[in-house]
């Protein structure tokens, strides 16, 4: 299940997660974010044993978005050991997302 993060849970997850973490930076009013949501749910279902997927609302967590230079949404960032290893900006399809991230998880 995809978790909703806030600044505190984001920081904690970056420290404690043993698996790679994919964070979608999004907002409730963002139509491309809504379009990518079912794709992320599918990926979460198939890769939950190897990947943690989370969402962070940029309107409610502006400090985190600024810290990671998120200027366009949706932005998907893959973190390993708390460090960014890959970034994808915009709503892309499942095949492209898997191609971008699968070799890193």
N, C-alpha and C positions, 0 to 999 in steps of 0.2 A: 504494500500500500504506500502510495506517495505521501510523504510527510509535508506539512506546512511548517516553514521555519520562521522564526523571528531572529533578531540580532543575537540574543543569548543562546538560543538553541543552535543557530548556525555556528557560532564560535565553539560551542561544546562539541558539536558533531565533527568539526574540522580537527579537533584534538583527539577525540576518542574513536573515530571510525577506523576499522581495520580493512574495510573494503573501499574501493573507489566510490566517490560520491558525485553524482550528476545533479547539479542545481539549475533549475529553470528560474531565471529572474523574469517576473511577469507582473501584470496588473489586471484587475478585474474588468477594466474597460477595453483591454487589448484584444481585438478580434483574432489576429494571428496566434495569440497565446491560447485562445479558446480552440482554435483549429488544431494545434499541436497536442493538446491535452489527451485525447484518446490514443494518440501514437505513443506518448510517454507511458500511459497506463498499460498498453500492450507490451512495451519493452520491459516495464517493471514486472509484469507477470512472467515473462520468459527468462529474465536475467536477475531476478531478485536474489538468487544465491550468490551472485558475483558482483552486484552493483546496488547501491542505495540511491534512489531517486527522490529528490525533494524539490519544493517550490518555495520561492521567497518573493513576497509581494513588495515591489520596489516603492510603491506609494507609502506603505507602512514601515518600511525599513530602508529609508533613503541613505543612511550612513553606510550600510553594507554595500549598497549599489554603488555609491561613490567610491568607496575603498577599492572596489574591484573594477572601476572604470566602466560600469555598465551604462551605456548611453542610448542604447536601442533595445527594445524588447520585441519578442522574446530573445533572451540571450541564454544559451546553455553552456555551462562551464563544468568540465570534469576535473575533479580534484583527486589527487592521490597523496596520501600522507600530509594532507592539509595544503598542498601546493597545486596551483593551476597547471594542468598538463594539456588541455585542449579547450577551445572556445568555438562555438557555432552561433552565429547571429541570424535570426529570422526563423520563420516557420519552414521547416524542411520535412521531407517525407521519411518514413520509417527506414527504408532501404539506405538512404543517404546517412541518416543518423547512425545506424548500425555500422556502416562503413567507416564513419568518422571515429566512433568510439570503441568498437568491438576489439580492435587490436590492443587497446590501452587498458582493458579491464581483465 
